[in-house]
Amino acid sequence: MNQICMSCKFFKIEDEFSGYCKKLSKTAGDDKTGKHIVKQDDSCGQWKDCGQQYYIRLGWIKAQQKQGRDKNPR
């Protein structure tokens, strides 16, 4: 498995494109909310495998994308 944020135990998904790192947010947050914002494809030395949670996140993203297409039919 790729060591990307999307498959990391510490990743908390925010939207279809990004989320934040719960591990890094505890030490140094980037924005006003104290969250360390990351993209799904990012990676760092704090990575830990999240197992099945990766597929749950992937399903949520696909559902959000489908819902977006349903709202804006062409």
C-alpha positions in Angstrom: 0.0 0.0 0.0 1.2 3.5 -0.8 2.1 5.6 2.3 -0.2 8.5 1.5 -2.3 10.5 3.9 -5.5 8.9 2.6 -4.4 5.5 4.0 -3.0 6.9 7.2 -4.4 6.3 10.7 -4.1 10.0 11.6 -5.8 11.5 8.5 -9.2 13.1 9.0 -11.1 13.7 5.8 -12.7 17.2 5.4 -13.9 17.2 1.7 -13.3 15.4 -1.6 -9.8 16.8 -2.0 -8.2 17.3 1.5 -8.3 16.8 5.2 -6.0 17.3 8.1 -3.5 15.3 10.1 -4.6 14.6 13.6 -1.0 13.8 14.7 0.6 16.9 13.3 -2.3 19.2 14.3 -1.5 18.4 18.0 2.0 19.9 17.6 1.7 22.7 15.0 -1.5 23.7 13.3 -1.4 25.7 10.2 -4.7 27.6 10.1 -6.8 29.4 12.6 -8.5 26.2 13.7 -5.2 24.6 14.6 -5.5 21.9 12.0 -2.5 20.8 9.8 -4.2 20.7 6.4 -3.0 18.0 4.0 -3.9 16.7 0.6 -4.9 13.1 0.2 -1.8 12.3 -1.8 0.6 13.9 0.7 2.9 11.8 2.9 5.1 12.3 6.0 7.2 10.4 8.5 4.2 10.0 10.9 2.4 7.6 8.6 0.6 4.5 10.1 -1.6 2.1 8.2 -5.3 2.6 8.8 -6.4 -0.7 7.2 -10.1 -0.9 6.2 -10.6 2.8 7.0 -9.0 3.6 3.7 -11.8 1.9 1.7 -14.4 3.6 3.9 -12.8 7.0 3.0 -12.6 6.1 -0.6 -16.3 5.1 -0.7 -17.2 8.4 1.0 -15.3 10.4 -1.6 -17.0 8.5 -4.5 -20.4 9.2 -2.9 -19.6 12.9 -2.6 -18.5 13.1 -6.2 -21.7 11.2 -7.4 -23.8 13.5 -5.3 -22.2 16.5 -6.9 -22.8 15.2 -10.4 -26.5 14.5 -9.5 -26.9 18.1 -8.3 -25.5 19.5 -11.6 -26.7 17.3 -14.4 -25.5 18.2 -17.9 
